[in-house]
């Protein structure tokens, strides 16, 4: 649920300017993970061993890239959740201080 809220919030920020109702002066950064790896195309023939070997190599390479990409995105989301928590704590502390007599 938190990830969905974060995603909705990030998409609502816009490209470069802060939207009304936010304290952000710049857009939240995109992840530096590069593009999501593309799945390799299946070989034209499943009867040619050279094509199968090449395809299997491409699948292995894709799997390695997909793991790296998934790890990077997971770290990005974890860091974004940490940012959200820091903002929430800071905002709450400010509100608590403002309410003190």
Jmol script that loads the backbone (N, CA, C; Angstrom):
load data "model"
ATOM      1  N   UNK A   1       0.828  -1.190   0.000  1.00  0.00           N
ATOM      2  CA  UNK A   1       0.000   0.000   0.000  1.00  0.00           C
ATOM      3  C   UNK A   1       0.868   1.246   0.000  1.00  0.00           C
ATOM      4  N   UNK A   2       1.906   1.222   0.830  1.00  0.00           N
ATOM      5  CA  UNK A   2       2.795   2.377   0.911  1.00  0.00           C
ATOM      6  C   UNK A   2       3.478   2.653  -0.428  1.00  0.00           C
ATOM      7  N   UNK A   3       3.847   1.568  -1.125  1.00  0.00           N
ATOM      8  CA  UNK A   3       4.505   1.719  -2.416  1.00  0.00           C
ATOM      9  C   UNK A   3       3.546   2.328  -3.423  1.00  0.00           C
ATOM     10  N   UNK A   4       2.288   1.905  -3.410  1.00  0.00           N
ATOM     11  CA  UNK A   4       1.299   2.480  -4.324  1.00  0.00           C
ATOM     12  C   UNK A   4       1.101   3.960  -4.046  1.00  0.00           C
ATOM     13  N   UNK A   5       1.038   4.317  -2.781  1.00  0.00           N
ATOM     14  CA  UNK A   5       0.886   5.733  -2.439  1.00  0.00           C
ATOM     15  C   UNK A   5       2.097   6.526  -2.890  1.00  0.00           C
ATOM     16  N   UNK A   6       3.284   5.964  -2.699  1.00  0.00           N
ATOM     17  CA  UNK A   6       4.499   6.627  -3.145  1.00  0.00           C
ATOM     18  C   UNK A   6       4.485   6.804  -4.654  1.00  0.00           C
ATOM     19  N   UNK A   7       4.117   5.770  -5.375  1.00  0.00           N
ATOM     20  CA  UNK A   7       4.078   5.855  -6.838  1.00  0.00           C
ATOM     21  C   UNK A   7       3.088   6.912  -7.294  1.00  0.00           C
ATOM     22  N   UNK A   8       1.914   6.942  -6.695  1.00  0.00           N
ATOM     23  CA  UNK A   8       0.919   7.951  -7.057  1.00  0.00           C
ATOM     24  C   UNK A   8       1.441   9.346  -6.748  1.00  0.00           C
ATOM     25  N   UNK A   9       2.101   9.469  -5.612  1.00  0.00           N
ATOM     26  CA  UNK A   9       2.644  10.773  -5.226  1.00  0.00           C
ATOM     27  C   UNK A   9       3.726  11.215  -6.199  1.00  0.00           C
ATOM     28  N   UNK A  10       4.627  10.291  -6.566  1.00  0.00           N
ATOM     29  CA  UNK A  10       5.706  10.649  -7.475  1.00  0.00           C
ATOM     30  C   UNK A  10       5.172  11.058  -8.849  1.00  0.00           C
ATOM     31  N   UNK A  11       4.170  10.341  -9.344  1.00  0.00           N
ATOM     32  CA  UNK A  11       3.612  10.681 -10.642  1.00  0.00           C
ATOM     33  C   UNK A  11       2.864  12.011 -10.600  1.00  0.00           C
ATOM     34  N   UNK A  12       2.361  12.370  -9.439  1.00  0.00           N
ATOM     35  CA  UNK A  12       1.612  13.621  -9.339  1.00  0.00           C
ATOM     36  C   UNK A  12       2.518  14.838  -9.265  1.00  0.00           C
ATOM     37  N   UNK A  13       3.813  14.632  -9.093  1.00  0.00           N
ATOM     38  CA  UNK A  13       4.725  15.758  -8.932  1.00  0.00           C
ATOM     39  C   UNK A  13       4.952  16.549 -10.214  1.00  0.00           C
ATOM     40  N   UNK A  14       4.862  15.919 -11.338  1.00  0.00           N
ATOM     41  CA  UNK A  14       5.122  16.616 -12.581  1.00  0.00           C
ATOM     42  C   UNK A  14       6.595  16.513 -12.961  1.00  0.00           C
ATOM     43  N   UNK A  15       6.964  17.137 -14.056  1.00  0.00           N
ATOM     44  CA  UNK A  15       8.309  16.972 -14.591  1.00  0.00           C
ATOM     45  C   UNK A  15       9.362  17.756 -13.823  1.00  0.00           C
ATOM     46  N   UNK A  16       9.198  19.060 -13.662  1.00  0.00           N
ATOM     47  CA  UNK A  16      10.284  19.822 -13.054  1.00  0.00           C
ATOM     48  C   UNK A  16       9.817  20.785 -11.979  1.00  0.00           C
ATOM     49  N   UNK A  17       8.589  21.183 -11.989  1.00  0.00           N
ATOM     50  CA  UNK A  17       8.112  22.173 -11.031  1.00  0.00           C
ATOM     51  C   UNK A  17       7.284  21.513  -9.943  1.00  0.00           C
ATOM     52  N   UNK A  18       7.324  22.134  -8.780  1.00  0.00           N
ATOM     53  CA  UNK A  18       6.504  21.625  -7.676  1.00  0.00           C
ATOM     54  C   UNK A  18       5.042  21.923  -7.954  1.00  0.00           C
ATOM     55  N   UNK A  19       4.207  20.986  -7.628  1.00  0.00           N
ATOM     56  CA  UNK A  19       2.769  21.162  -7.804  1.00  0.00           C
ATOM     57  C   UNK A  19       2.205  21.922  -6.615  1.00  0.00           C
ATOM     58  N   UNK A  20       1.045  22.550  -6.763  1.00  0.00           N
ATOM     59  CA  UNK A  20       0.414  23.210  -5.613  1.00  0.00           C
ATOM     60  C   UNK A  20       0.183  22.197  -4.495  1.00  0.00           C
ATOM     61  N   UNK A  21       0.363  22.634  -3.272  1.00  0.00           N
ATOM     62  CA  UNK A  21       0.133  21.765  -2.129  1.00  0.00           C
ATOM     63  C   UNK A  21       1.335  20.939  -1.746  1.00  0.00           C
ATOM     64  N   UNK A  22       2.528  21.282  -2.212  1.00  0.00           N
ATOM     65  CA  UNK A  22       3.737  20.549  -1.864  1.00  0.00           C
ATOM     66  C   UNK A  22       4.826  21.519  -1.435  1.00  0.00           C
ATOM     67  N   UNK A  23       5.742  21.041  -0.641  1.00  0.00           N
ATOM     68  CA  UNK A  23       6.896  21.836  -0.241  1.00  0.00           C
ATOM     69  C   UNK A  23       8.121  21.519  -1.073  1.00  0.00           C
ATOM     70  N   UNK A  24       7.999  20.570  -1.986  1.00  0.00           N
ATOM     71  CA  UNK A  24       9.127  20.229  -2.852  1.00  0.00           C
ATOM     72  C   UNK A  24       9.340  21.320  -3.890  1.00  0.00           C
ATOM     73  N   UNK A  25      10.576  21.684  -4.080  1.00  0.00           N
ATOM     74  CA  UNK A  25      10.886  22.701  -5.086  1.00  0.00           C
ATOM     75  C   UNK A  25      11.411  22.084  -6.374  1.00  0.00           C
ATOM     76  N   UNK A  26      11.702  20.798  -6.340  1.00  0.00           N
ATOM     77  CA  UNK A  26      12.125  20.055  -7.530  1.00  0.00           C
ATOM     78  C   UNK A  26      11.380  18.728  -7.541  1.00  0.00           C
ATOM     79  N   UNK A  27      11.327  18.105  -8.689  1.00  0.00           N
ATOM     80  CA  UNK A  27      10.685  16.792  -8.789  1.00  0.00           C
ATOM     81  C   UNK A  27      11.525  15.759  -8.048  1.00  0.00           C
ATOM     82  N   UNK A  28      10.873  14.765  -7.485  1.00  0.00           N
ATOM     83  CA  UNK A  28      11.588  13.685  -6.816  1.00  0.00           C
ATOM     84  C   UNK A  28      12.408  12.940  -7.869  1.00  0.00           C
ATOM     85  N   UNK A  29      13.646  12.577  -7.559  1.00  0.00           N
ATOM     86  CA  UNK A  29      14.501  11.967  -8.592  1.00  0.00           C
ATOM     87  C   UNK A  29      14.006  10.595  -9.031  1.00  0.00           C
ATOM     88  N   UNK A  30      14.228  10.328 -10.301  1.00  0.00           N
ATOM     89  CA  UNK A  30      13.945   9.001 -10.839  1.00  0.00           C
ATOM     90  C   UNK A  30      15.036   8.037 -10.379  1.00  0.00           C
ATOM     91  N   UNK A  31      14.755   6.755 -10.385  1.00  0.00           N
ATOM     92  CA  UNK A  31      15.811   5.811 -10.019  1.00  0.00           C
ATOM     93  C   UNK A  31      16.912   5.811 -11.072  1.00  0.00           C
ATOM     94  N   UNK A  32      18.129   5.561 -10.642  1.00  0.00           N
ATOM     95  CA  UNK A  32      19.272   5.507 -11.557  1.00  0.00           C
ATOM     96  C   UNK A  32      19.562   4.060 -11.930  1.00  0.00           C
ATOM     97  N   UNK A  33      18.519   3.334 -12.282  1.00  0.00           N
ATOM     98  CA  UNK A  33      18.644   1.904 -12.562  1.00  0.00           C
ATOM     99  C   UNK A  33      18.779   1.603 -14.046  1.00  0.00           C
ATOM    100  N   UNK A  34      18.619   2.596 -14.884  1.00  0.00           N
ATOM    101  CA  UNK A  34      18.625   2.346 -16.317  1.00  0.00           C
ATOM    102  C   UNK A  34      17.304   1.724 -16.737  1.00  0.00           C
ATOM    103  N   UNK A  35      17.193   1.394 -18.010  1.00  0.00           N
ATOM    104  CA  UNK A  35      15.937   0.805 -18.491  1.00  0.00           C
ATOM    105  C   UNK A  35      15.771  -0.631 -18.007  1.00  0.00           C
ATOM    106  N   UNK A  36      14.525  -1.043 -17.895  1.00  0.00           N
ATOM    107  CA  UNK A  36      14.225  -2.432 -17.541  1.00  0.00           C
ATOM    108  C   UNK A  36      14.732  -3.319 -18.675  1.00  0.00           C
ATOM    109  N   UNK A  37      15.442  -4.393 -18.358  1.00  0.00           N
ATOM    110  CA  UNK A  37      15.965  -5.246 -19.428  1.00  0.00           C
ATOM    111  C   UNK A  37      14.846  -5.887 -20.246  1.00  0.00           C
ATOM    112  N   UNK A  38      15.101  -6.021 -21.530  1.00  0.00           N
ATOM    113  CA  UNK A  38      14.124  -6.630 -22.439  1.00  0.00           C
ATOM    114  C   UNK A  38      14.345  -8.136 -22.505  1.00  0.00           C
ATOM    115  N   UNK A  39      13.244  -8.874 -22.509  1.00  0.00           N
ATOM    116  CA  UNK A  39      13.344 -10.332 -22.624  1.00  0.00           C
ATOM    117  C   UNK A  39      13.879 -10.687 -24.009  1.00  0.00           C
ATOM    118  N   UNK A  40      14.736 -11.693 -24.089  1.00  0.00           N
ATOM    119  CA  UNK A  40      15.254 -12.085 -25.406  1.00  0.00           C
ATOM    120  C   UNK A  40      14.171 -12.767 -26.244  1.00  0.00           C
ATOM    121  N   UNK A  41      14.258 -12.537 -27.524  1.00  0.00           N
ATOM    122  CA  UNK A  41      13.317 -13.186 -28.445  1.00  0.00           C
ATOM    123  C   UNK A  41      13.655 -14.668 -28.560  1.00  0.00           C
ATOM    124  N   UNK A  42      12.621 -15.466 -28.663  1.00  0.00           N
ATOM    125  CA  UNK A  42      12.846 -16.905 -28.818  1.00  0.00           C
ATOM    126  C   UNK A  42      13.491 -17.180 -30.166  1.00  0.00           C
ATOM    127  N   UNK A  43      14.264 -18.259 -30.249  1.00  0.00           N
ATOM    128  CA  UNK A  43      14.929 -18.567 -31.523  1.00  0.00           C
ATOM    129  C   UNK A  43      13.915 -18.901 -32.609  1.00  0.00           C
ATOM    130  N   UNK A  44      14.297 -18.614 -33.839  1.00  0.00           N
ATOM    131  CA  UNK A  44      13.411 -18.895 -34.969  1.00  0.00           C
ATOM    132  C   UNK A  44      13.154 -20.397 -35.090  1.00  0.00           C
ATOM    133  N   UNK A  45      14.167 -21.181 -34.779  1.00  0.00           N
ATOM    134  CA  UNK A  45      14.027 -22.636 -34.869  1.00  0.00           C
ATOM    135  C   UNK A  45      14.504 -23.271 -33.573  1.00  0.00           C
ATOM    136  N   UNK A  46      13.740 -24.218 -33.101  1.00  0.00           N
ATOM    137  CA  UNK A  46      14.155 -24.936 -31.885  1.00  0.00           C
ATOM    138  C   UNK A  46      14.929 -26.199 -32.231  1.00  0.00           C
ATOM    139  N   UNK A  47      15.200 -26.379 -33.499  1.00  0.00           N
ATOM    140  CA  UNK A  47      15.900 -27.584 -33.944  1.00  0.00           C
ATOM    141  C   UNK A  47      17.369 -27.315 -34.253  1.00  0.00           C
ATOM    142  N   UNK A  48      17.791 -26.072 -34.207  1.00  0.00           N
ATOM    143  CA  UNK A  48      19.182 -25.726 -34.514  1.00  0.00           C
ATOM    144  C   UNK A  48      19.903 -25.471 -33.198  1.00  0.00           C
ATOM    145  N   UNK A  49      20.867 -26.331 -32.886  1.00  0.00           N
ATOM    146  CA  UNK A  49      21.505 -26.259 -31.565  1.00  0.00           C
ATOM    147  C   UNK A  49      22.233 -24.936 -31.353  1.00  0.00           C
ATOM    148  N   UNK A  50      22.825 -24.367 -32.387  1.00  0.00           N
ATOM    149  CA  UNK A  50      23.519 -23.082 -32.257  1.00  0.00           C
ATOM    150  C   UNK A  50      22.565 -21.975 -31.842  1.00  0.00           C
ATOM    151  N   UNK A  51      21.365 -21.980 -32.402  1.00  0.00           N
ATOM    152  CA  UNK A  51      20.366 -20.965 -32.044  1.00  0.00           C
ATOM    153  C   UNK A  51      19.892 -21.161 -30.607  1.00  0.00           C
ATOM    154  N   UNK A  52      19.729 -22.403 -30.204  1.00  0.00           N
ATOM    155  CA  UNK A  52      19.295 -22.700 -28.839  1.00  0.00           C
ATOM    156  C   UNK A  52      20.378 -22.272 -27.848  1.00  0.00           C
ATOM    157  N   UNK A  53      21.626 -22.569 -28.166  1.00  0.00           N
ATOM    158  CA  UNK A  53      22.734 -22.174 -27.283  1.00  0.00           C
ATOM    159  C   UNK A  53      22.805 -20.669 -27.142  1.00  0.00           C
ATOM    160  N   UNK A  54      22.696 -19.956 -28.250  1.00  0.00           N
ATOM    161  CA  UNK A  54      22.727 -18.501 -28.216  1.00  0.00           C
ATOM    162  C   UNK A  54      21.546 -17.950 -27.414  1.00  0.00           C
ATOM    163  N   UNK A  55      20.378 -18.529 -27.624  1.00  0.00           N
ATOM    164  CA  UNK A  55      19.194 -18.102 -26.879  1.00  0.00           C
ATOM    165  C   UNK A  55      19.383 -18.330 -25.380  1.00  0.00           C
ATOM    166  N   UNK A  56      19.914 -19.485 -25.022  1.00  0.00           N
ATOM    167  CA  UNK A  56      20.143 -19.784 -23.610  1.00  0.00           C
ATOM    168  C   UNK A  56      21.134 -18.801 -22.989  1.00  0.00           C
ATOM    169  N   UNK A  57      22.145 -18.405 -23.740  1.00  0.00           N
ATOM    170  CA  UNK A  57      23.098 -17.403 -23.252  1.00  0.00           C
ATOM    171  C   UNK A  57      22.402 -16.056 -23.037  1.00  0.00           C
ATOM    172  N   UNK A  58      21.535 -15.709 -23.979  1.00  0.00           N
ATOM    173  CA  UNK A  58      20.802 -14.441 -23.850  1.00  0.00           C
ATOM    174  C   UNK A  58      19.846 -14.474 -22.656  1.00  0.00           C
ATOM    175  N   UNK A  59      19.221 -15.619 -22.416  1.00  0.00           N
ATOM    176  CA  UNK A  59      18.320 -15.766 -21.268  1.00  0.00           C
ATOM    177  C   UNK A  59      19.111 -15.636 -19.969  1.00  0.00           C
ATOM    178  N   UNK A  60      20.277 -16.252 -19.909  1.00  0.00           N
ATOM    179  CA  UNK A  60      21.120 -16.159 -18.711  1.00  0.00           C
ATOM    180  C   UNK A  60      21.535 -14.703 -18.463  1.00  0.00           C
ATOM    181  N   UNK A  61      21.923 -14.025 -19.527  1.00  0.00           N
ATOM    182  CA  UNK A  61      22.303 -12.613 -19.413  1.00  0.00           C
ATOM    183  C   UNK A  61      21.100 -11.770 -18.976  1.00  0.00           C
ATOM    184  N   UNK A  62      19.947 -12.037 -19.554  1.00  0.00           N
ATOM    185  CA  UNK A  62      18.730 -11.323 -19.178  1.00  0.00           C
ATOM    186  C   UNK A  62      18.415 -11.540 -17.696  1.00  0.00           C
ATOM    187  N   UNK A  63      18.509 -12.780 -17.238  1.00  0.00           N
ATOM    188  CA  UNK A  63      18.211 -13.079 -15.839  1.00  0.00           C
ATOM    189  C   UNK A  63      19.135 -12.311 -14.900  1.00  0.00           C
ATOM    190  N   UNK A  64      20.409 -12.240 -15.240  1.00  0.00           N
ATOM    191  CA  UNK A  64      21.362 -11.476 -14.422  1.00  0.00           C
ATOM    192  C   UNK A  64      20.993  -9.994 -14.406  1.00  0.00           C
ATOM    193  N   UNK A  65      20.670  -9.445 -15.574  1.00  0.00           N
ATOM    194  CA  UNK A  65      20.295  -8.030 -15.662  1.00  0.00           C
ATOM    195  C   UNK A  65      18.991  -7.762 -14.918  1.00  0.00           C
ATOM    196  N   UNK A  66      18.047  -8.695 -14.998  1.00  0.00           N
ATOM    197  CA  UNK A  66      16.759  -8.523 -14.326  1.00  0.00           C
ATOM    198  C   UNK A  66      16.935  -8.513 -12.808  1.00  0.00           C
ATOM    199  N   UNK A  67      17.824  -9.357 -12.298  1.00  0.00           N
ATOM    200  CA  UNK A  67      18.091  -9.370 -10.859  1.00  0.00           C
ATOM    201  C   UNK A  67      18.710  -8.038 -10.435  1.00  0.00           C
ATOM    202  N   UNK A  68      19.692  -7.553 -11.187  1.00  0.00           N
ATOM    203  CA  UNK A  68      20.328  -6.263 -10.870  1.00  0.00           C
ATOM    204  C   UNK A  68      19.299  -5.134 -10.918  1.00  0.00           C
ATOM    205  N   UNK A  69      18.458  -5.146 -11.946  1.00  0.00           N
ATOM    206  CA  UNK A  69      17.437  -4.102 -12.079  1.00  0.00           C
ATOM    207  C   UNK A  69      16.459  -4.162 -10.911  1.00  0.00           C
ATOM    208  N   UNK A  70      15.997  -5.358 -10.589  1.00  0.00           N
ATOM    209  CA  UNK A  70      15.058  -5.517  -9.476  1.00  0.00           C
ATOM    210  C   UNK A  70      15.655  -5.083  -8.153  1.00  0.00           C
ATOM    211  N   UNK A  71      16.924  -5.399  -7.930  1.00  0.00           N
ATOM    212  CA  UNK A  71      17.609  -4.978  -6.713  1.00  0.00           C
ATOM    213  C   UNK A  71      17.713  -3.460  -6.659  1.00  0.00           C
ATOM    214  N   UNK A  72      18.056  -2.851  -7.782  1.00  0.00           N
ATOM    215  CA  UNK A  72      18.172  -1.390  -7.848  1.00  0.00           C
ATOM    216  C   UNK A  72      16.833  -0.725  -7.562  1.00  0.00           C
ATOM    217  N   UNK A  73      15.770  -1.197  -8.186  1.00  0.00           N
ATOM    218  CA  UNK A  73      14.443  -0.619  -7.963  1.00  0.00           C
ATOM    219  C   UNK A  73      14.015  -0.830  -6.511  1.00  0.00           C
ATOM    220  N   UNK A  74      14.302  -1.991  -5.960  1.00  0.00           N
ATOM    221  CA  UNK A  74      13.969  -2.258  -4.560  1.00  0.00           C
ATOM    222  C   UNK A  74      14.682  -1.301  -3.622  1.00  0.00           C
ATOM    223  N   UNK A  75      15.953  -1.032  -3.895  1.00  0.00           N
ATOM    224  CA  UNK A  75      16.719  -0.080  -3.087  1.00  0.00           C
ATOM    225  C   UNK A  75      16.144   1.320  -3.233  1.00  0.00           C
ATOM    226  N   UNK A  76      15.776   1.690  -4.458  1.00  0.00           N
ATOM    227  CA  UNK A  76      15.176   3.006  -4.701  1.00  0.00           C
ATOM    228  C   UNK A  76      13.887   3.176  -3.899  1.00  0.00           C
ATOM    229  N   UNK A  77      13.031   2.167  -3.924  1.00  0.00           N
ATOM    230  CA  UNK A  77      11.759   2.244  -3.193  1.00  0.00           C
ATOM    231  C   UNK A  77      12.015   2.285  -1.685  1.00  0.00           C
ATOM    232  N   UNK A  78      12.959   1.493  -1.212  1.00  0.00           N
ATOM    233  CA  UNK A  78      13.302   1.512   0.220  1.00  0.00           C
ATOM    234  C   UNK A  78      13.801   2.902   0.630  1.00  0.00           C
ATOM    235  N   UNK A  79      14.670   3.478  -0.193  1.00  0.00           N
ATOM    236  CA  UNK A  79      15.172   4.827   0.105  1.00  0.00           C
ATOM    237  C   UNK A  79      14.049   5.863   0.043  1.00  0.00           C
ATOM    238  N   UNK A  80      13.142   5.721  -0.904  1.00  0.00           N
ATOM    239  CA  UNK A  80      12.013   6.647  -1.005  1.00  0.00           C
ATOM    240  C   UNK A  80      11.120   6.537   0.229  1.00  0.00           C
ATOM    241  N   UNK A  81      10.894   5.320   0.692  1.00  0.00           N
ATOM    242  CA  UNK A  81      10.114   5.137   1.917  1.00  0.00           C
ATOM    243  C   UNK A  81      10.826   5.768   3.116  1.00  0.00           C
ATOM    244  N   UNK A  82      12.149   5.664   3.161  1.00  0.00           N
ATOM    245  CA  UNK A  82      12.912   6.323   4.223  1.00  0.00           C
ATOM    246  C   UNK A  82      12.753   7.836   4.141  1.00  0.00           C
ATOM    247  N   UNK A  83      12.765   8.379   2.914  1.00  0.00           N
ATOM    248  CA  UNK A  83      12.559   9.818   2.737  1.00  0.00           C
ATOM    249  C   UNK A  83      11.184  10.232   3.243  1.00  0.00           C
ATOM    250  N   UNK A  84      10.179   9.443   2.900  1.00  0.00           N
ATOM    251  CA  UNK A  84       8.818   9.731   3.346  1.00  0.00           C
ATOM    252  C   UNK A  84       8.760   9.747   4.869  1.00  0.00           C
ATOM    253  N   UNK A  85       9.398   8.775   5.498  1.00  0.00           N
ATOM    254  CA  UNK A  85       9.391   8.699   6.962  1.00  0.00           C
ATOM    255  C   UNK A  85      10.096   9.909   7.580  1.00  0.00           C
ATOM    256  N   UNK A  86      11.240  10.303   6.993  1.00  0.00           N
ATOM    257  CA  UNK A  86      11.944  11.484   7.512  1.00  0.00           C
ATOM    258  C   UNK A  86      11.078  12.738   7.397  1.00  0.00           C
ATOM    259  N   UNK A  87      10.405  12.892   6.277  1.00  0.00           N
ATOM    260  CA  UNK A  87       9.527  14.049   6.076  1.00  0.00           C
ATOM    261  C   UNK A  87       8.385  14.016   7.087  1.00  0.00           C
ATOM    262  N   UNK A  88       7.796  12.840   7.265  1.00  0.00           N
ATOM    263  CA  UNK A  88       6.681  12.702   8.202  1.00  0.00           C
ATOM    264  C   UNK A  88       7.111  13.040   9.626  1.00  0.00           C
ATOM    265  N   UNK A  89       8.270  12.533  10.046  1.00  0.00           N
ATOM    266  CA  UNK A  89       8.777  12.797  11.394  1.00  0.00           C
ATOM    267  C   UNK A  89       9.066  14.284  11.575  1.00  0.00           C
ATOM    268  N   UNK A  90       9.698  14.893  10.587  1.00  0.00           N
ATOM    269  CA  UNK A  90      10.025  16.316  10.670  1.00  0.00           C
ATOM    270  C   UNK A  90       8.753  17.160  10.721  1.00  0.00           C
ATOM    271  N   UNK A  91       7.787  16.829   9.886  1.00  0.00           N
ATOM    272  CA  UNK A  91       6.530  17.582   9.869  1.00  0.00           C
ATOM    273  C   UNK A  91       5.787  17.431  11.204  1.00  0.00           C
ATOM    274  N   UNK A  92       5.780  16.220  11.742  1.00  0.00           N
ATOM    275  CA  UNK A  92       5.105  15.992  13.019  1.00  0.00           C
ATOM    276  C   UNK A  92       5.801  16.754  14.147  1.00  0.00           C
ATOM    277  N   UNK A  93       7.131  16.774  14.143  1.00  0.00           N
ATOM    278  CA  UNK A  93       7.870  17.516  15.168  1.00  0.00           C
ATOM    279  C   UNK A  93       7.557  18.998  15.078  1.00  0.00           C
ATOM    280  N   UNK A  94       7.456  19.526  13.882  1.00  0.00           N
ATOM    281  CA  UNK A  94       7.118  20.935  13.693  1.00  0.00           C
ATOM    282  C   UNK A  94       5.709  21.218  14.202  1.00  0.00           C
ATOM    283  N   UNK A  95       4.788  20.333  13.877  1.00  0.00           N
ATOM    284  CA  UNK A  95       3.400  20.495  14.327  1.00  0.00           C
ATOM    285  C   UNK A  95       3.319  20.410  15.844  1.00  0.00           C
ATOM    286  N   UNK A  96       4.029  19.444  16.436  1.00  0.00           N
ATOM    287  CA  UNK A  96       4.032  19.323  17.902  1.00  0.00           C
ATOM    288  C   UNK A  96       4.601  20.580  18.550  1.00  0.00           C
ATOM    289  N   UNK A  97       5.665  21.122  17.987  1.00  0.00           N
ATOM    290  CA  UNK A  97       6.265  22.339  18.549  1.00  0.00           C
ATOM    291  C   UNK A  97       5.325  23.538  18.413  1.00  0.00           C
ATOM    292  N   UNK A  98       4.591  23.591  17.319  1.00  0.00           N
ATOM    293  CA  UNK A  98       3.665  24.689  17.091  1.00  0.00           C
ATOM    294  C   UNK A  98       2.497  24.622  18.051  1.00  0.00           C
ATOM    295  N   UNK A  99       2.119  23.443  18.489  1.00  0.00           N
ATOM    296  CA  UNK A  99       0.965  23.279  19.387  1.00  0.00           C
ATOM    297  C   UNK A  99       1.320  23.491  20.859  1.00  0.00           C
ATOM    298  N   UNK A 100       2.617  23.493  21.185  1.00  0.00           N
ATOM    299  CA  UNK A 100       3.014  23.697  22.565  1.00  0.00           C
ATOM    300  C   UNK A 100       2.769  25.149  22.966  1.00  0.00           C
ATOM    301  N   UNK A 101       2.260  25.350  24.181  1.00  0.00           N
ATOM    302  CA  UNK A 101       2.013  26.738  24.612  1.00  0.00           C
ATOM    303  C   UNK A 101       3.302  27.509  24.870  1.00  0.00           C
TER     304      UNK A 101
END
end "model"
wireframe off; spacefill off
backbone 0.3
color backbone group
